[in-house]
C-alpha cells in the first residue's frame, strides 16, 4: 500500500492511456469510471455490491453532504469512508456545480456563493476555503477545487469572466488545502468551447500545480459533437504525468470517445439513474424494460452478462417488478448498469494495454448499431 498519492501510465494507444492512480486506500485502475454516491450512497446498491461490479473509487457530493447530514456530523462519526462503509478511495466534488444548478436564490461574489438550501431553505455560504474545509471533514482521498461552472451556451465574454474567477478560486483552494500527505487536490479547467480560453485556464492551473486536472464545464448542454471538439485539444494542454478527469460524463459512447482522446477518469449518475427509470445499458445499446415487448420474454437482458440481474432473472420478471414499482427493480437494473459500465472500462483498459483500441472501438460501435435482440 502506498502512503502517498501517485499516478503511473502503463500503456498508450494513440492518445488513450491506461495506468494506475495509487492512494493510501488502494489503487484505481485507469481509465476509471466512478459511480456517484451523491448523499453517501449509490442509490439502490450496497457498497459491497458496488465494489463487486468492479468499481475502485466512488464520488461523493460536497453540496448534498454539507446540507444533510452536514460535514461536521460525518467527521464526528469517523469520516465519510466509515460513515458509508466504503473503505476504498472517494473523490468529492467541490459543490460548485450543484450550487449553480440546484440551490435557490444564489448570490455570486468574488468571495464565493451565498445560497439557500433546496432541502429546507436555510442560508449557506460556500467559498474556496469552506469547500476545502468541508472536503477535509469528509476525509475524501481526492478533493476538487471550488469553481464556477456556467451553463452553455454562453457568450465568450461570460465564459472568460467565469473561467478567470474559477482560476482565482483555484489558487485560494490550493492555499486552503495546505499540505495533506496521502490526499490529492485536483484543479478544474474551464473555458467552455473556446480553445484560447481552455489554454489560458490550463496555463493558470499548471502554474498553481495540482495532483490531477479535471476538464470541467462540459456535458452541460453543448452536445456530444461540441464536447468531443473540446476534447480533441483540451487534454493535451494538461500535464502528461497527472490524471485527467472529465466531470459528469456520461453515456457509454461519450466514455469511449473521451478515453480515445486521453481522459483517465469519469463519473456520471446515468447508470444508477437509468436503472431506477427502467433503462438498461447493454453492448447492443439501451433496453427500455417498461416496453410491453418484454412482458413474456424469458431471456436475460444480455446473454453475455454475469451480473445478478442477467444470471438469475428474465426480461419478463424485470418488466413485471418495474411495472409493479417493486424496489428490486431498481436494485437489479442499477447493478446491471454499473456492471456493464465497469466491464466497458475493463475492455478499454485491456484494449489499450494490447494496442488494440481501434479494433475495440470499432466493435463497440458495430454492436450498438445492431440494436436490441429481436422480440420473440
C-alpha positions as CSV (number, residue, x, y, z in Angstrom):
1,X,0.0,0.0,0.0
2,X,1.3,3.4,-0.9
3,X,1.4,6.2,1.7
4,X,1.3,8.9,-1.0
5,X,-0.9,9.8,-4.0
6,X,0.6,8.9,-7.3
7,X,-0.2,8.2,-11.0
8,X,1.5,5.8,-13.4
9,X,0.8,5.5,-17.1
10,X,1.5,1.8,-18.1
11,X,0.4,1.8,-21.7
12,X,-0.6,4.1,-24.5
13,X,-2.6,3.6,-27.7
14,X,-2.9,6.8,-29.7
15,X,-3.9,9.4,-27.2
16,X,-5.5,6.9,-24.9
17,X,-3.6,5.8,-21.8
18,X,-4.1,3.0,-19.2
19,X,-2.5,3.2,-15.8
20,X,-3.0,3.3,-12.1
21,X,-3.8,6.0,-9.6
22,X,-2.2,5.0,-6.2
23,X,-3.7,6.2,-3.0
24,X,-3.3,5.1,0.7
25,X,-6.8,3.5,0.4
26,X,-6.0,1.4,-2.6
27,X,-5.3,1.6,-6.3
28,X,-7.6,2.9,-9.0
29,X,-7.2,1.3,-12.5
30,X,-7.5,3.9,-15.3
31,X,-9.3,4.7,-17.4
32,X,-11.7,4.6,-14.4
33,X,-15.5,5.1,-14.1
34,X,-16.6,6.4,-10.7
35,X,-20.2,5.6,-9.6
36,X,-21.8,8.6,-8.0
37,X,-22.8,8.2,-4.3
38,X,-24.4,11.6,-4.0
39,X,-25.6,11.6,-0.4
40,X,-23.3,8.9,0.9
41,X,-24.8,6.0,-1.0
42,X,-25.0,4.8,-4.6
43,X,-28.8,4.6,-4.8
44,X,-30.3,1.1,-4.6
45,X,-26.9,-0.5,-4.0
46,X,-24.9,-1.8,-1.0
47,X,-21.3,-0.6,-1.0
48,X,-20.0,-4.2,-1.3
49,X,-22.3,-4.7,-4.3
50,X,-20.8,-1.6,-5.9
51,X,-17.3,-3.0,-5.3
52,X,-18.4,-6.3,-6.8
53,X,-19.2,-4.6,-10.1
54,X,-15.5,-3.7,-10.3
55,X,-15.6,-0.1,-9.1
56,X,-12.3,1.1,-7.5
57,X,-13.5,4.5,-6.4
58,X,-16.7,6.4,-5.7
59,X,-17.7,10.0,-6.0
60,X,-19.3,11.8,-3.0
61,X,-21.1,15.1,-3.3
62,X,-20.0,18.1,-1.1
63,X,-23.1,20.1,-1.7
64,X,-25.6,17.4,-0.6
65,X,-23.5,16.2,2.3
66,X,-22.9,19.7,3.7
67,X,-26.6,20.2,3.8
68,X,-27.5,16.8,5.2
69,X,-26.3,15.3,7.4
70,X,-23.5,18.0,7.5
71,X,-19.8,17.5,7.1
72,X,-19.2,18.2,10.8
73,X,-21.5,15.3,11.8
74,X,-19.8,13.0,9.4
75,X,-16.4,14.0,10.8
76,X,-17.6,13.3,14.4
77,X,-18.8,9.8,13.2
78,X,-15.4,9.0,11.8
79,X,-15.4,10.4,8.3
80,X,-17.2,9.5,5.1
81,X,-15.5,6.2,4.4
82,X,-16.6,4.8,7.8
83,X,-20.0,6.5,7.7
84,X,-21.0,4.9,4.4
85,X,-19.0,1.7,4.8
86,X,-16.7,2.2,1.8
87,X,-13.0,1.6,2.6
88,X,-11.6,2.4,-0.8
89,X,-10.9,5.8,-2.4
90,X,-13.5,8.5,-2.6
91,X,-13.4,11.6,-4.7
92,X,-15.5,14.6,-3.6
93,X,-16.7,17.3,-5.9
94,X,-16.4,20.9,-4.7
95,X,-20.1,21.7,-4.5
96,X,-19.8,24.4,-7.2
97,X,-21.8,22.7,-9.9
98,X,-24.7,21.9,-7.6
99,X,-24.8,25.4,-6.1
100,X,-25.2,26.7,-9.7
101,X,-27.8,24.1,-10.7
102,X,-29.8,23.2,-7.6
103,X,-29.6,26.0,-5.0
104,X,-32.2,28.7,-4.7
105,X,-31.6,32.5,-4.6
106,X,-27.9,32.2,-5.0
107,X,-25.6,35.3,-5.0
108,X,-22.2,35.1,-6.6
109,X,-19.3,37.4,-5.5
110,X,-15.5,37.3,-5.6
111,X,-15.5,35.7,-2.2
112,X,-17.9,32.8,-3.0
113,X,-21.5,31.9,-3.3
114,X,-24.3,32.5,-0.8
115,X,-27.4,30.4,-1.4
116,X,-30.5,28.9,0.1
117,X,-30.7,25.1,0.5
118,X,-33.0,23.3,-1.8
119,X,-33.8,21.0,1.2
120,X,-35.1,23.4,3.8
121,X,-34.4,26.9,2.5
122,X,-31.6,27.5,5.1
123,X,-28.9,30.0,4.1
124,X,-25.3,28.9,3.4
125,X,-22.1,30.3,2.1
126,X,-19.6,28.3,0.0
127,X,-16.2,29.7,-0.8
128,X,-12.9,28.0,-1.9
129,X,-11.9,27.9,1.8
130,X,-15.2,26.5,3.1
131,X,-15.2,23.9,0.3
132,X,-11.7,22.7,1.3
133,X,-12.8,22.6,4.9
134,X,-15.9,20.5,4.1
135,X,-13.9,18.1,2.0
136,X,-11.3,17.8,4.7
137,X,-14.0,17.0,7.3
138,X,-15.5,14.3,4.9
139,X,-12.0,12.8,4.6
140,X,-12.1,12.2,0.9
141,X,-8.9,11.0,-0.9
142,X,-9.3,13.3,-4.0
143,X,-10.5,16.8,-3.4
144,X,-11.8,19.1,-6.1
145,X,-11.1,22.8,-6.3
146,X,-14.1,25.1,-5.9
147,X,-15.1,26.5,-9.2
148,X,-18.0,28.1,-11.0
149,X,-19.5,26.2,-13.9
150,X,-21.5,28.4,-16.3
151,X,-24.3,26.7,-18.3
152,X,-23.7,26.5,-22.0
153,X,-24.5,28.1,-24.4
154,X,-22.9,31.3,-23.1
155,X,-21.0,34.2,-24.7
156,X,-17.2,34.0,-24.8
157,X,-17.2,37.1,-22.6
158,X,-19.3,35.4,-19.9
159,X,-17.3,32.2,-20.2
160,X,-14.0,34.1,-19.9
161,X,-15.1,36.1,-16.9
162,X,-16.3,32.9,-15.1
163,X,-13.2,31.0,-16.0
164,X,-10.9,33.7,-14.6
165,X,-12.9,33.8,-11.4
166,X,-12.5,30.0,-11.2
167,X,-8.7,30.3,-11.6
168,X,-8.5,32.8,-8.7
169,X,-10.6,30.4,-6.7
170,X,-8.2,27.6,-7.8
171,X,-5.3,29.4,-6.1
172,X,-7.4,30.0,-3.0
173,X,-8.4,26.3,-3.0
174,X,-4.7,25.3,-3.2
175,X,-3.7,27.7,-0.4
176,X,-6.5,26.5,1.9
177,X,-5.9,22.8,1.1
178,X,-2.4,23.0,2.6
179,X,-0.2,20.0,3.0
180,X,-2.1,16.8,3.4
181,X,0.1,13.7,2.6
182,X,-1.9,10.9,1.0
183,X,-4.7,13.2,-0.2
184,X,-4.8,14.8,-3.6
185,X,-6.2,18.2,-4.9
186,X,-7.3,18.4,-8.5
187,X,-7.7,21.7,-10.4
188,X,-10.6,22.2,-12.9
189,X,-10.0,23.6,-16.3
190,X,-12.8,25.8,-17.6
191,X,-13.3,27.8,-20.8
192,X,-16.4,26.4,-22.4
193,X,-15.9,25.5,-26.1
194,X,-13.3,28.2,-26.7
195,X,-9.8,26.9,-27.4
196,X,-7.9,30.0,-26.3
197,X,-9.8,30.2,-23.0
198,X,-9.2,26.5,-22.4
199,X,-5.5,27.0,-23.0
200,X,-5.4,30.1,-20.7
201,X,-7.2,28.1,-18.0
202,X,-4.8,25.2,-18.3
203,X,-1.7,27.5,-18.1
204,X,-3.1,29.1,-14.9
205,X,-3.7,25.7,-13.3
206,X,-0.3,24.3,-14.2
207,X,1.3,27.4,-12.6
208,X,-0.5,26.6,-9.3
209,X,0.4,22.9,-9.6
210,X,-2.1,20.2,-8.8
211,X,-2.1,16.5,-8.3
212,X,-4.5,16.0,-11.1
213,X,-6.6,18.0,-13.5
214,X,-10.2,18.0,-14.5
215,X,-11.8,19.1,-17.7
216,X,-14.9,20.9,-16.3
217,X,-17.7,22.8,-17.9
218,X,-18.6,20.1,-20.5
219,X,-21.7,17.8,-20.6
220,X,-23.7,20.8,-19.6
221,X,-25.9,21.1,-22.7
222,X,-23.4,21.6,-25.5
223,X,-23.9,18.2,-27.2
224,X,-21.5,15.4,-27.9
225,X,-20.0,16.8,-31.1
226,X,-19.0,20.1,-29.3
227,X,-17.8,18.1,-26.3
228,X,-15.6,15.9,-28.5
229,X,-14.4,19.0,-30.3
230,X,-13.0,20.4,-27.0
231,X,-11.6,17.0,-26.0
232,X,-9.7,16.9,-29.3
233,X,-7.3,19.5,-27.9
234,X,-8.0,20.3,-24.2
235,X,-6.4,17.2,-22.5
236,X,-3.2,18.0,-24.4
237,X,-2.9,21.3,-22.6
238,X,-2.6,19.4,-19.3
239,X,0.4,17.7,-17.8
240,X,1.2,14.2,-19.3
241,X,2.2,12.8,-15.9
242,X,-1.1,13.7,-14.0
243,X,-4.6,12.1,-14.2
244,X,-7.1,13.8,-16.4
245,X,-10.7,13.7,-15.2
246,X,-13.8,14.5,-17.4
247,X,-16.5,15.5,-15.0
248,X,-20.1,14.3,-15.3
249,X,-19.7,12.0,-18.3
250,X,-21.5,10.1,-19.5
251,X,-23.2,7.7,-21.9
252,X,-21.2,4.7,-23.0
253,X,-20.3,6.3,-26.4
254,X,-19.3,9.5,-24.6
255,X,-16.9,7.5,-22.4
256,X,-15.4,5.6,-25.3
257,X,-14.8,8.8,-27.2
258,X,-13.3,10.5,-24.1
259,X,-10.9,7.7,-23.4
260,X,-9.8,7.8,-27.1
261,X,-9.0,11.5,-26.5
262,X,-6.8,10.9,-23.4
263,X,-9.2,11.0,-20.5
264,X,-8.3,8.9,-17.4
265,X,-11.4,9.3,-15.1
266,X,-15.1,9.9,-15.5
267,X,-18.2,10.0,-13.3
268,X,-21.9,10.1,-14.0
269,X,-25.3,9.4,-12.3
270,X,-26.5,7.9,-15.6
271,X,-26.1,4.1,-14.9
272,X,-27.8,4.4,-11.5
273,X,-30.5,6.9,-12.5
274,X,-31.2,4.9,-15.7
275,X,-31.7,1.8,-13.6
276,X,-34.3,3.5,-11.4
277,X,-36.2,4.6,-14.5
278,X,-36.3,1.2,-16.2
279,X,-33.4,1.7,-18.7
280,X,-30.7,-0.9,-19.0
281,X,-27.4,-0.4,-20.9
282,X,-26.1,-3.4,-22.9
283,X,-23.5,-3.8,-25.6
284,X,-26.4,-3.6,-28.1
285,X,-27.5,-0.2,-26.8
286,X,-30.3,0.7,-24.4
287,X,-33.2,-1.5,-23.4
288,X,-36.4,0.1,-22.1
289,X,-37.7,-2.6,-19.7
290,X,-41.1,-0.7,-19.5
291,X,-41.9,-1.7,-23.0
292,X,-44.7,-4.4,-23.4
293,X,-42.5,-6.4,-25.8
294,X,-40.6,-7.7,-22.7
295,X,-43.6,-9.0,-20.7
296,X,-43.4,-12.6,-22.0
297,X,-39.7,-12.7,-22.7
298,X,-37.8,-15.4,-20.7
299,X,-34.4,-14.3,-21.9
300,X,-32.0,-12.2,-19.8
301,X,-31.2,-8.5,-20.6
302,X,-27.8,-9.6,-22.0
303,X,-26.8,-13.2,-22.6
304,X,-23.1,-12.4,-22.1
305,X,-23.5,-10.5,-18.8
306,X,-22.6,-12.1,-15.5
307,X,-24.4,-9.6,-13.2
308,X,-27.2,-11.0,-10.8
309,X,-30.0,-9.4,-13.0
310,X,-28.8,-11.3,-16.1
311,X,-27.7,-14.5,-14.3
312,X,-30.9,-15.1,-12.4
313,X,-33.8,-13.1,-13.8
314,X,-35.7,-12.7,-17.1
315,X,-36.7,-9.7,-19.0
316,X,-40.3,-10.7,-18.2
317,X,-39.6,-10.6,-14.5
318,X,-37.7,-7.3,-14.7
319,X,-40.6,-5.8,-16.7
320,X,-43.1,-7.1,-14.0
321,X,-41.3,-5.8,-11.0
322,X,-40.6,-2.4,-12.6
323,X,-44.3,-2.0,-13.5
324,X,-45.3,-3.1,-10.0
325,X,-42.9,-0.5,-8.6
326,X,-41.0,-3.1,-6.6
327,X,-37.7,-1.9,-5.1
328,X,-35.9,-5.0,-6.5
329,X,-36.4,-3.5,-10.0
330,X,-34.1,-0.5,-9.1
331,X,-31.7,-2.8,-7.3
332,X,-31.3,-5.3,-10.2
333,X,-31.2,-2.7,-13.1
334,X,-28.8,-0.5,-11.2
335,X,-26.4,-3.4,-10.5
336,X,-26.6,-4.4,-14.2
337,X,-25.9,-0.9,-15.4
338,X,-22.9,-0.4,-13.1
339,X,-21.6,-3.9,-14.0
340,X,-21.9,-3.0,-17.7
341,X,-20.0,0.3,-17.2
342,X,-17.2,-1.4,-15.3
343,X,-17.0,-4.2,-17.9
344,X,-16.7,-1.4,-20.6
345,X,-13.8,0.2,-18.6
346,X,-12.1,-3.1,-18.3
347,X,-12.4,-3.7,-22.0
348,X,-11.0,-0.3,-22.7
349,X,-8.0,-0.9,-20.4
350,X,-7.3,-4.3,-21.9
351,X,-7.5,-2.9,-25.4
352,X,-5.1,-0.1,-24.7
353,X,-2.7,-2.5,-23.0
354,X,-2.8,-4.7,-26.1
355,X,-2.5,-1.8,-28.6
356,X,-5.9,-2.9,-29.9
357,X,-8.1,0.2,-29.1
358,X,-9.1,1.0,-32.6
359,X,-10.5,-2.6,-33.1
360,X,-12.2,-2.5,-29.7
361,X,-13.9,0.9,-30.6
362,X,-15.0,-0.4,-34.0
363,X,-16.6,-3.5,-32.4
364,X,-18.2,-1.4,-29.7
365,X,-19.9,0.9,-32.3
366,X,-20.8,-2.1,-34.6
367,X,-22.6,-4.0,-31.8
368,X,-24.5,-0.9,-30.7
369,X,-25.6,-0.3,-34.3
370,X,-27.3,-3.8,-34.3
371,X,-29.8,-2.6,-31.7
372,X,-31.5,-4.8,-29.1
373,X,-32.2,-8.5,-29.7
374,X,-35.3,-9.0,-31.9
375,X,-38.6,-9.6,-30.0
376,X,-39.8,-13.2,-29.6
